[in-house]
Amino acid sequence: MGHLACSSGPPAPEVPPVEVSSQQAGVSAEALSRSEAGRNGSERKALAVADVASPGSPALAPMLVTRTSLTLRVDAVEPALASLENLVRTHGGYIEARQLSRGTQAVSAAATLRVPASRLDALLTGLRGLGSVLSLDASAEDVGGEVHDLGAQIRNWQAEERQLQALFARAGKIPELLEVERELSRVRGEIDRAAARLAYLRTQVALATVAVVLQEPAAPGAPVGWSAPGVFREALQALGGTLAALASLVIWGVVFSPLWGALLLVARWMWRRRPKRGESV
């Protein structure tokens, strides 16, 4: 068990070796069996993906994650959005998210589509038929290298797991059993995380992402961005600001009225005390 030694730190006090009875060993083995049964699904998934990237397999073809952004000008957004939904379903995809906005001049919509990568070109051709293309951006990322690396890591962890299972079968003391179980839990966690990442990458490769924006032309007869309700709201806000400023001025005058009164009395007294014309000082 030297290769399973814990990290640096003060040495743990020695525990007298305790022999494990056949009943105790049976309970530990039963717990290990239940743990293995609970993770059979993820284990099979990890094995299937790891086999794809095994050293003896042929060179992997590029695994591309494709993303496309498309902006369309349409005559009417809502009918175009309904046509878009039908188009996506026709090509075996679905709408992941969508949003409809009603502005003062026009209506717009945004939708995120997921469609099988093999149907991406056909979907884009159908989308172009909904209106005129204002912008189109496309990108592709090859994740084949990451898939290969994760497959290699899974195979290594599976080999380590088999070694730990063999050590568990030979362990005769409770501390040894606990240490092996901790290591098994760690290795299985690494396998599950890698399998989840591989499943995500394979989904991203299988389904292309298309972000679509539908826009209506601006209504004629008014400057772009101008609206009577908007101007009315701005005028009300300006009036409210003016009234608030006047009210503030009145409040300041009332608060400082004793000071103004005192200054007025002093000025009046000084005016009366000034010498009159023709009087000698």
KOLDREN-491838 format. One record per residue: residue number from 1; residue in three letters; x, y negated, z of N, C-alpha, C in turn. Coordinates in steps of 0.1 Angstrom, whole numbers. Atoms other than C-alpha are relative to their C-alpha. Example, Ala and Ser with C-alpha at 12.3 -4.5 7.8 and 13.67 -1.06 7.14 Angstrom:
<rs>
R   resi   resn   n.east   n.north    n.up   ca.east   ca.north   ca.up   c.east   c.north    c.up
R      1    ALA        9        12       0       123         45      78        9       -12       0
R      2    SER       -9        11       0       137         11      71       -8       -11       8
</rs>
This chain:
<rs>
R   resi   resn   n.east   n.north    n.up   ca.east   ca.north   ca.up   c.east   c.north    c.up
R      1    MET        8        12       0         0          0       0        9       -12       0
R      2    GLY       -8        12      -1        30        -23      -2       -4       -10     -10
R      3    HIS        3        10      11        18        -39     -35      -13        -7       3
R      4    LEU       12         7      -4       -14        -50     -17        2        -8      12
R      5    ALA       -3         7     -12         3        -69      11       -6       -14      -1
R      6    CYS        7        13       0       -14       -102      21       11       -11      -2
R      7    SER      -10        11       2         2       -136      15        7        -4      13
R      8    SER       -9         3     -12        27       -153      39       -9        -6      11
R      9    GLY        7         5     -12        16       -162      74        4         8      12
R     10    PRO       -4        -8     -12        20       -150     110       -4        14      -1
R     11    PRO        4       -15       1        20       -112     111      -12         3       9
R     12    ALA       11        -4      -8       -12        -97     123        4        10      10
R     13    PRO       -4        -9     -10       -10        -78     155       -3        14      -4
R     14    GLU        1       -14       5        -5        -41     150      -12         7       6
R     15    VAL       12        -7      -5       -36        -20     152        4        15      -1
R     16    PRO       -4       -15       0       -31         17     161       -8         6     -11
R     17    PRO        7        -7      11       -39         38     131      -12         8       5
R     18    VAL       12        -7      -3       -74         52     132       -3         9     -11
R     19    GLU        4        -9      11       -82         83     113      -14        -1      -3
R     20    VAL       14         1       5      -114         82      93       -6        14       0
R     21    SER        7       -13       0      -138        110     100       -7         2     -13
R     22    SER        6        -4      13      -155        128      72      -13        -8      -1
R     23    GLN       13         8       1      -188        109      81        3       -14      -4
R     24    GLN       -4        14       4      -170         75      79        4        -1     -14
R     25    ALA       -4         0      14      -154         83      46      -12         2      -9
R     26    GLY       12        -2       8      -187         95      33       -8       -13      -1
R     27    VAL        8        13       1      -204         61      42        7        -9      -9
R     28    SER       -7         9       8      -176         41      26       -1         4     -15
R     29    ALA        2        -4      14      -178         62      -5      -13        -3      -6
R     30    GLU       13         3       4      -215         58      -6       -2       -15      -3
R     31    ALA        1        14       2      -212         20      -3        7        -4     -13
R     32    LEU       -7         2      12      -186         20     -31       -9         4     -12
R     33    SER        8        -5      11      -210         41     -53      -11       -10      -3
R     34    ARG       11        10       2      -239         16     -47        5       -12      -7
R     35    SER       -6        12       6      -216        -13     -56        3         2     -15
R     36    GLU       -2        -3      14      -206          4     -88      -13         1      -8
R     37    ALA       13        -1       8      -242         12     -98       -6       -14      -2
R     38    GLY        6        14       2      -252        -25     -93        7        -8     -11
R     39    ARG       -7         8      10      -227        -37    -118        2         8     -13
R     40    ASN       -2        -8      12      -230        -10    -145       -3        -8     -13
R     41    GLY        4         7      12      -247        -34    -169       11       -10      -5
R     42    SER      -10         9       3      -220        -61    -168       13         8      -4
R     43    GLU      -12        -8       3      -193        -34    -169       -1         5     -14
R     44    ARG        1        -5      14      -207        -19    -201        2       -11     -10
R     45    LYS       -2        12       9      -209        -54    -217       15        -3      -1
R     46    ALA      -14         4       0      -173        -61    -207        8        10      -8
R     47    LEU       -7       -11       8      -161        -27    -222       -3        -2     -14
R     48    ALA        3         2      14      -180        -34    -254        7       -11      -6
R     49    VAL       -7        11       6      -165        -68    -259       15         2       0
R     50    ALA      -15        -2       0      -130        -57    -248        4         9     -11
R     51    ASP       -3        -9      10      -131        -29    -273        2        -7     -14
R     52    VAL       -1         7      12      -136        -54    -301       14        -6      -2
R     53    ALA      -13         7       0      -103        -71    -292       11         9       4
R     54    SER      -11       -10      -4       -83        -39    -285       12        -1      -9
R     55    PRO      -12         1       8       -47        -38    -297       -1         8     -13
R     56    GLY        0        -9      12       -54        -10    -322      -11        -4     -10
R     57    SER       11         4       9       -84        -28    -338        6        -9     -11
R     58    PRO       -5         9      11       -80        -47    -372        0       -14       5
R     59    ALA       -1        14      -4       -72        -84    -371      -14        -6       0
R     60    LEU       13         6      -2      -102       -104    -359       -2       -11     -11
R     61    ALA        4        10       9      -120       -125    -384       -3       -13       8
R     62    PRO        3        12      -8      -126       -162    -374      -14         1       6
R     63    MET       13         0      -7      -153       -166    -349       -3       -15       2
R     64    LEU        2        15       1      -167       -201    -356      -13        -4       8
R     65    VAL       11         7      -7      -189       -222    -333       -3       -12      -8
R     66    THR        3        11       9      -207       -246    -357      -10        -9       7
R     67    ARG        9        11      -5      -224       -279    -347       -2       -10     -11
R     68    THR        4         9      10      -242       -302    -371       -9       -11       5
R     69    SER        8        11      -4      -257       -336    -366       -6        -6     -13
R     70    LEU        7         5      12      -283       -349    -392      -10       -11       4
R     71    THR       10        11      -2      -302       -382    -393       -8        -2     -13
R     72    LEU        9         1      12      -332       -384    -417       -9       -12       1
R     73    ARG       10        10       0      -354       -413    -427      -13         7      -7
R     74    VAL       12        -6       5      -390       -400    -432      -11       -10       0
R     75    ASP       12         9       1      -423       -416    -441       -8         0      13
R     76    ALA        7        -1     -13      -440       -404    -409        7        10       9
R     77    VAL       -8        -8      -8      -422       -389    -380       -8        13       5
R     78    GLU        7       -11      -6      -449       -367    -365       -3        11      -9
R     79    PRO        1       -11       9      -458       -347    -396       13         6      -4
R     80    ALA      -13        -5       3      -421       -344    -404        5         9      12
R     81    LEU       -4        -8     -12      -415       -330    -368       -8        13      -1
R     82    ALA        8       -13       1      -443       -304    -373        6         9     -11
R     83    SER       -6        -7      10      -427       -294    -406       13         6       4
R     84    LEU      -13        -5      -5      -393       -291    -389       -2        12       9
R     85    GLU        2       -11      -9      -407       -268    -363       -3        13      -8
R     86    ASN        3       -11       9      -422       -245    -390       12         5      -7
R     87    LEU      -12        -3       7      -389       -246    -409        9         8       9
R     88    VAL       -9        -7      -9      -369       -235    -379       -5        14       3
R     89    ARG        5       -13      -2      -392       -206    -371        1         9     -12
R     90    THR       -2        -8      12      -391       -195    -407       14         6      -1
R     91    HIS      -14        -5       1      -353       -191    -405        4         7      13
R     92    GLY       -4        -8     -12      -354       -172    -372        6        -8      11
R     93    GLY       -6         8     -11      -344       -201    -349      -11        -5       9
R     94    TYR        9         6      -9      -360       -221    -322        5       -15       3
R     95    ILE       -3        13      -4      -361       -257    -309        4         0      15
R     96    GLU       -5        -1     -13      -340       -260    -278       -4       -12       8
R     97    ALA        5        12      -7      -350       -296    -269       -5       -10     -11
R     98    ARG        5        10       9      -370       -324    -285       -5       -12       8
R     99    GLN        5        12      -6      -381       -360    -278       -6        -9     -10
R    100    LEU        7         9       9      -406       -383    -294       -1       -14       6
R    101    SER        0        14      -5      -403       -421    -290       -9        -9      -9
R    102    ARG        8         9       7      -429       -447    -299        4       -14       3
R    103    GLY       -4        13      -2      -414       -481    -304      -11       -10      -5
R    104    THR       10        10       4      -431       -514    -312       -1        -1     -16
R    105    GLN        0         1      15      -421       -512    -349       -1        14      -7
R    106    ALA        0       -13       6      -417       -475    -356        1        11      10
R    107    VAL       -1       -12      -8      -417       -439    -343       13         7      -3
R    108    SER      -12        -8       3      -386       -418    -339        0        13       8
R    109    ALA       -1       -13      -7      -378       -382    -328       14         5      -1
R    110    ALA      -13        -7      -1      -348       -362    -318       -2        14       4
R    111    ALA        1       -14      -3      -345       -324    -317       13         7      -1
R    112    THR      -12        -9       1      -318       -298    -310       -5        13      -4
R    113    LEU        4       -13       6      -322       -267    -331       11        11       2
R    114    ARG       -9       -12       0      -307       -232    -327       -5         9     -10
R    115    VAL        3        -9      11      -306       -210    -358       11        10      -2
R    116    PRO      -11        -9       4      -287       -179    -368       10        -6      -9
R    117    ALA      -10         7       8      -254       -190    -382       -1         4     -15
R    118    SER        1        -4      14      -261       -170    -414      -11        -8      -7
R    119    ARG       11         8       6      -292       -192    -420        2       -15       1
R    120    LEU       -2        15      -2      -276       -226    -413       -1        -7     -14
R    121    ASP        1         8      13      -272       -236    -450      -14         0      -5
R    122    ALA       14         0       5      -307       -226    -459       -9       -10       9
R    123    LEU        7        10      -8      -320       -246    -429        3       -14      -4
R    124    LEU       -3        14       4      -301       -277    -439       -6        -4     -13
R    125    THR        6         3      13      -314       -274    -474      -15        -4       2
R    126    GLY       14         3      -3      -350       -273    -460       -1       -14       7
R    127    LEU        1        13      -7      -343       -303    -437        2       -12      -9
R    128    ARG       -2        11       9      -330       -324    -465      -13        -3      -8
R    129    GLY       12         2       7      -364       -319    -481      -11        -8       8
R    130    LEU        9         7      -9      -381       -337    -452        1       -15      -2
R    131    GLY       -2        15       2      -367       -372    -461       13        -2      -6
R    132    SER      -13         4       5      -336       -391    -471       10         1      11
R    133    VAL      -11        -2     -10      -303       -383    -454        7       -13       3
R    134    LEU       -8        12      -4      -288       -413    -435       14         4       5
R    135    SER      -13        -4      -5      -259       -394    -419        0        15       2
R    136    LEU       -2       -14      -2      -245       -359    -417       14         3       5
R    137    ASP      -13        -3      -6      -217       -347    -395        0        15       4
R    138    ALA        0       -14      -3      -206       -311    -392       14         4       6
R    139    SER      -13        -4      -6      -178       -294    -371       -1        15       2
R    140    ALA       -1       -14      -2      -166       -258    -366       12         2       9
R    141    GLU      -11        -4      -9      -145       -244    -338        2        15       1
R    142    ASP       -3       -15       0      -127       -210    -340        3         4      14
R    143    VAL       -2        -5     -14      -130       -192    -306        5        14       0
R    144    GLY       -4       -14       1      -116       -159    -319       12         2      10
R    145    GLY      -12        -2      -9       -83       -165    -299       -4         2      14
R    146    GLU        4        -1     -14      -101       -170    -266       -7        13       2
R    147    VAL        7       -13      -1      -123       -139    -273       11        11       2
R    148    HIS      -11       -10      -1       -91       -119    -279        7         0      14
R    149    ASP       -7         1     -13       -74       -132    -247       -9         5      11
R    150    LEU        9        -5     -10      -105       -125    -226       -1        15       0
R    151    GLY        0       -14       2      -107        -90    -240       12         7       6
R    152    ALA      -12        -5      -6       -71        -84    -230        0        -1      15
R    153    GLN        1         1     -15       -77        -97    -195       -9        10       6
R    154    ILE       10       -10      -5      -107        -75    -191        6        14       1
R    155    ARG       -6       -13       0       -87        -44    -201       10         1      11
R    156    ASN       -9         0     -11       -60        -53    -176       -7         2      14
R    157    TRP        8        -1     -12       -85        -58    -148       -6        13       2
R    158    GLN        6       -13      -1      -102        -26    -156       10        11       4
R    159    ALA      -10       -10      -4       -69         -7    -154        4        -2      15
R    160    GLU       -3         2     -14       -62        -24    -120      -12         6       8
R    161    GLU       11        -5      -8       -97        -14    -109        1        15       1
R    162    ARG       -1       -15       0       -91         23    -118       11         4      10
R    163    GLN      -10        -3     -10       -59         22     -97       -5        -2      14
R    164    LEU        5         2     -13       -77          7     -68      -10        11       5
R    165    GLN        9       -11      -3      -104         33     -70        7        13       4
R    166    ALA       -8       -11      -4       -78         60     -69        6        -2      14
R    167    LEU       -5         3     -14       -62         43     -38      -11         2      10
R    168    PHE       11        -1      -9       -96         42     -22       -3        14       4
R    169    ALA        3       -14      -2      -101         79     -27       11         6       9
R    170    ARG      -11        -6      -8       -67         86     -10        2        -7      14
R    171    ALA       -2         7     -12       -69         60      18       -6         8      12
R    172    GLY        4        -8     -11       -72         76      52       -3        -8      13
R    173    LYS        2         9     -11       -73         46      76       -9       -11      -3
R    174    ILE       10        10       2      -100         20      81        7       -13      -5
R    175    PRO       -6        12       6       -76        -10      75        4         1     -14
R    176    GLU       -3        -3      14       -65          6      43      -12        -1      -9
R    177    LEU       13         0       7      -101         11      32       -5       -14      -2
R    178    LEU        5        14       1      -110        -25      39        8        -8      -9
R    179    GLU       -8         8       9       -80        -39      21       -3         4     -15
R    180    VAL        3        -4      13       -87        -18     -10      -14        -5      -5
R    181    GLU       13         6       3      -124        -29      -9        1       -14      -4
R    182    ARG       -1        14       3      -114        -65      -8        6        -2     -14
R    183    GLU       -7         2      13       -91        -61     -38      -10         5     -12
R    184    LEU       10        -4      10      -119        -42     -57      -10       -11      -3
R    185    SER       10        11       1      -143        -70     -50        6       -12      -8
R    186    ARG       -7        11       8      -118        -96     -64        1         4     -15
R    187    VAL       -2        -4      14      -111        -76     -96      -13         0      -7
R    188    ARG       13        -1       7      -147        -69    -103       -6       -14      -2
R    189    GLY        4        14       2      -155       -107     -98        7        -5     -13
R    190    GLU       -7         5      12      -128       -115    -124       -6         7     -13
R    191    ILE        6        -7      11      -143        -89    -148      -14        -6      -4
R    192    ASP       13         6       3      -178       -103    -144        0       -14      -6
R    193    ARG       -2        14       6      -167       -139    -150        4         0     -14
R    194    ALA       -5         0      14      -148       -130    -181      -11         6      -9
R    195    ALA       11        -5       8      -178       -109    -194      -11       -11      -3
R    196    ALA        9        11       2      -201       -139    -188        5       -10     -10
R    197    ARG       -6        10       9      -178       -162    -207        0         6     -14
R    198    LEU        0        -7      13      -175       -137    -236      -15         0      -6
R    199    ALA       14         0       4      -213       -134    -237       -5       -14      -5
R    200    TYR        3        14       4      -216       -172    -239        6        -3     -14
R    201    LEU       -6         3      13      -191       -175    -267       -6         8     -12
R    202    ARG        6        -8      10      -207       -147    -287      -14        -6      -4
R    203    THR       13         7       3      -241       -165    -284        2       -13      -8
R    204    GLN       -3        13       7      -225       -198    -295        4         3     -15
R    205    VAL       -4        -4      13      -210       -180    -325      -12         4      -8
R    206    ALA       11        -6       8      -242       -162    -335      -11       -11      -3
R    207    LEU       11        10       2      -265       -193    -332        7       -14      -2
R    208    ALA       -5        13       3      -255       -226    -349       -9       -10       7
R    209    THR        7        11      -7      -265       -259    -332       -2       -11     -10
R    210    VAL        3        11       9      -282       -286    -353       -8       -11       8
R    211    ALA        7        11      -6      -291       -320    -338       -6        -9     -11
R    212    VAL        7         8      10      -317       -338    -359       -6       -12       6
R    213    VAL        7        12      -3      -329       -374    -357       -9        -4     -11
R    214    LEU        9         5      10      -360       -385    -376       -4       -14       3
R    215    GLN        3        14      -1      -366       -422    -382      -10        -4     -11
R    216    GLU        9         6       9      -394       -441    -398        6       -14      -4
R    217    PRO       -5        13       4      -387       -473    -418       -7       -10       9
R    218    ALA        6        10      -9      -393       -505    -398      -12        -7      -7
R    219    ALA       12         6       6      -427       -521    -403        3       -14      -6
R    220    PRO       -2        13       6      -427       -551    -427       -7       -12       7
R    221    GLY        8        12      -5      -438       -587    -418        5        -5      13
R    222    ALA       -6         5     -12      -417       -592    -387       15         3       0
R    223    PRO      -15        -3      -1      -380       -596    -380        3        13       8
R    224    VAL       -4       -13      -7      -363       -564    -369        3        -3      15
R    225    GLY       -2         2     -15      -365       -562    -331       -9       -10       6
R    226    TRP        9        11      -5      -392       -590    -328      -13         6       2
R    227    SER       14        -4      -2      -426       -584    -313       -7       -10       9
R    228    ALA        8        11      -8      -453       -608    -300       -1         4      15
R    229    PRO        1        -4     -15      -458       -588    -267       14        -2       7
R    230    GLY      -14         2      -6      -420       -590    -261        2       -14       2
R    231    VAL       -2        14      -2      -419       -627    -267       -9        -5      11
R    232    PHE        9         4     -11      -449       -632    -244        6         4      14
R    233    ARG       -6        -4     -12      -432       -612    -217       12        -9       4
R    234    GLU      -12         9      -3      -400       -633    -220       -5       -14       4
R    235    ALA        5        13      -4      -421       -665    -218       -5         0      15
R    236    LEU        5        -1     -14      -438       -653    -186       12         1      10
R    237    GLN      -12        -1      -9      -404       -644    -171        6       -14       2
R    238    ALA       -6        13      -1      -391       -679    -179       -8        -9       8
R    239    LEU        9         8      -8      -422       -695    -164        2         3      15
R    240    GLY       -2        -5     -14      -418       -674    -133       13        -5       6
R    241    GLY      -12         5      -5      -382       -685    -130        0       -14       3
R    242    THR        1        15      -3      -390       -722    -133       -8        -3      12
R    243    LEU        8         2     -12      -417       -720    -107        7         4      13
R    244    ALA       -8        -4     -11      -394       -701     -84       10       -10       4
R    245    ALA      -10        11      -2      -368       -728     -88       -6       -12       7
R    246    LEU        7        11      -7      -393       -755     -79       -4         3      14
R    247    ALA        4        -4     -14      -406       -736     -49       13         0       9
R    248    SER      -12         0      -8      -370       -732     -37        4       -14       3
R    249    LEU       -3        13      -2      -364       -769     -41       -8        -7      11
R    250    VAL        9         5     -10      -394       -778     -20        3         6      14
R    251    ILE       -4        -6     -13      -384       -753       7       12        -6       6
R    252    TRP      -13         6      -5      -349       -768       9       -3       -14       5
R    253    GLY        4        13      -5      -365       -803      12       -7         0      14
R    254    VAL        7        -1     -13      -388       -792      41       10         3      11
R    255    VAL       -9        -4     -10      -360       -775      59        9       -11       5
R    256    PHE       -9        11      -3      -337       -805      57       -7       -13       3
R    257    SER        7        12      -2      -364       -831      64        4        -7      13
R    258    PRO       -5         8     -12      -352       -839     100       13        -8      -3
R    259    LEU      -12         7       3      -318       -848      86       -3       -12      -9
R    260    TRP        3        11       9      -333       -869      58       -6       -12       8
R    261    GLY        7        10      -8      -355       -887      84       10        -8       9
R    262    ALA      -10         6      -8      -325       -894     107        8       -10      -9
R    263    LEU       -8         8       8      -305       -908      78       -8       -13      -4
R    264    LEU        9        11       3      -335       -930      68       -1       -10      11
R    265    LEU        1         9     -12      -338       -945     103       13        -7       2
R    266    VAL      -13         6      -1      -301       -952     104        2       -11     -10
R    267    ALA       -1        10      11      -302       -970      70       -9       -12       3
R    268    ARG       10        11      -3      -333       -990      81        6        -9      11
R    269    TRP       -6         8     -11      -316      -1001     114       12        -9      -5
R    270    MET      -12         8       6      -284      -1012      95       -5       -11      -9
R    271    TRP        5        11       9      -305      -1031      70       -6       -12       9
R    272    ARG        6        10      -8      -323      -1050      98       12        -8       7
R    273    ARG      -11         7      -7      -290      -1058     115        9        -8      -8
R    274    ARG      -10         8       9      -273      -1073      85       -3       -15       2
R    275    PRO        2        15      -1      -268      -1111      87       -8        -5     -12
R    276    LYS        8         6      11      -294      -1132      68        8       -12      -6
R    277    ARG       -6        11       7      -284      -1160      44       -1       -13       8
R    278    GLY        0        12      -8      -274      -1192      61        2         1      14
R    279    GLU       -2        -3     -14      -270      -1176      95       15         1       1
R    280    SER      -14        -2      -3      -236      -1178     110        2        13       7
R    281    VAL       -3       -13      -6      -220      -1146     121        5        -2      14
</rs>
